[in-house]
Amino acid sequence: MTIAPDSLVAQFTGFDVSIQGETLPGVLSPLARAIARGLNIIDLLEENPSRGDQVIASLFSETQADISHIDGSFNYVVAGAEPLWTTPMQYGGHFLELDRELIGSRQPAITLIGGAETYVDIVSDLAETFLIWNPATNDVNPEEVAKMTRATTLTQVTNFPELRMGGAK
């Protein structure tokens, strides 16, 4: 992949990201929170739908509280939008609308954590300002992503965060 010489750089410290000298605090999406806690929410939803819905509601409330404490823009971290965690229907049916509701009119940067099969096409619709992903794990063509989103796409990243089942790296 070629990167334009004037390409913006995203520098991560944990889930916070600095772009053009502005640091945006990171907020994990509900699904990213579940993954970080070692919780397979899809299995829970299948085994016990009412308990799964309660857990999702709790994760939503936590994310909403974190966002409410931020005055300016922030970095919304999306994980789990890939076959390892969800199908496109599961992500779209359970989490995409929650993400939209949480983001509202705030227009955060979106950081997409995932592997080669991440649903960039689905998540790119959330981004209004910046869409950031890791070209080392997802070599999606930046020109194609640029056609899918209103956001500036950033693939020149330093210290890209990892999220694993049971915690962040």
N, C-alpha and C positions, 0 to 999 in steps of 0.2 A: 504494500500500500504506500502510495506517495502522500506526503503531507505538505501542504502549501507553506511557503516560507513565512507567511503572515498568520499562520494558524495560531489560535489561542491555546494556551497551556492550562491544564487543570492540575493543581498541586494539592494532594490530599494529606491531611493529618487526621488519621482515623477516618471518620465519615464527614468531617468538615472539609470543604474544598475552597481553595483560593483561585480566583479567576480574575485576571486584570487587576490585581492588587486588592480585591475585595474578598474577604473570607465569609463564606456562607456556612452557618451551622448545619450539621447533618441531622436529619430526622428519619428514622427507620419507618418504612411502611408497615402496616399490620402483618403482612405475610413475612416480611424481612424479620420482624420481631419474633414471630413464631419460629422461624428457622434458627435464629440466634439462640433461642431457648431450647432447642432440640425437640420442638413440637411439630409433628407431622399433622398439620391441621386438616389436610384432605382425608387422611385415614380416620381422624376423629369425627369429621363430618359424616363419613360413611358408616362408622360404627355407632355413633350416637349423635344424630343431627341436632337435637336440641342443645346438648352440651357443646357441640361444635359451634353453634350459633352464639352461645353465651361467651365462649372463648374469643370468637371473632369480635363480638361487641366490646369485650374488655380491651382487646388489642387496639381496636378503633379508638376507644376513649383515651387510652394512654397516648396514642399518636396525636390525637386531637389536642390533648393537654400540652404536649410538647410544642406543637405548632403555635398554640395560643400564647406561649411565652416568648415568641419571637416577633419583634416589631417589623423588621425588614424582610428581605428575601431569605431563603434557606435552600438547602440541598436535600431533596426528597429522595431517599435511597430505596430503590425497588429491587427486590430479589425474589426468586421463586417463579418468575415468568419464563419457565423453561421446562422441558420434558422431565428433568430430574425431580421436579416438585409438583408440577401441575400440567394438565392438558391446556390447550388454548381455551377450551370451553370452561374449564374449572377456573382458570385465572380470570377470564372475562366475566364469568358468572358470579364468582364470589369476591373478587378483589379489585378489578378494574374500576368498577363504579364506586367502591369505597375510596380508592385512591383519588378519583375525581372529586368526590364529596369533600375529602380532607383537604385537598389542594384548593378547591374553590376558585376564587379569583386571584389568589396570591401569586401565581406564576413563578414557582420555584425553579431552580435548576433540577434536573432529574438525573440521577446516577443509576445506571442499570448494571447490576451485578449478575453475571451469568456466563455460561459456557457458549460453545459454538452454535447451539440451537436456541438461544434465547429469543423470545418473541419480540424482537426489536420493532417490528411493524405494528404490533399492538400497543406497546408502551410508548412509542414515539408520539402517539397522539396526545399524551399527557403533557408533553414538554412545550413550553411557550418561550422560554429564554435560552436555556442550554440543555443539551442532551449529551451525557457523558457515558461512554462505555470503554471497556478495556480491549484494545485491538490485539493484545496478547492472547486473550481467551475467546474473543469473538471477532473474527476477521471480516465482519459484514462491511460491504463497500460503503464508505462515507457518502459518496455521491448518491447512492440509492436511498440511504437514510435521509439525506437532505431533501429528497423528493417527498418523503413521508411526513415531514414535520415542519412546523413553523419556526422551530428553535434553531439556534446555532449549534452545529454538531461539533463536539470536541473529542478527539481521539488521541491527542497528544497529552498523555497523563503521566504523573509521577506519583509513586506510592499508592497506586490504585488499591482501595480496600478490598478485603476478602471477607466473605460471610460464610461460615460453615455451620452445619448442623451442630448445635450445642454451643455456638459462640463465634465471635469475630476473631480474625487473626491479627 
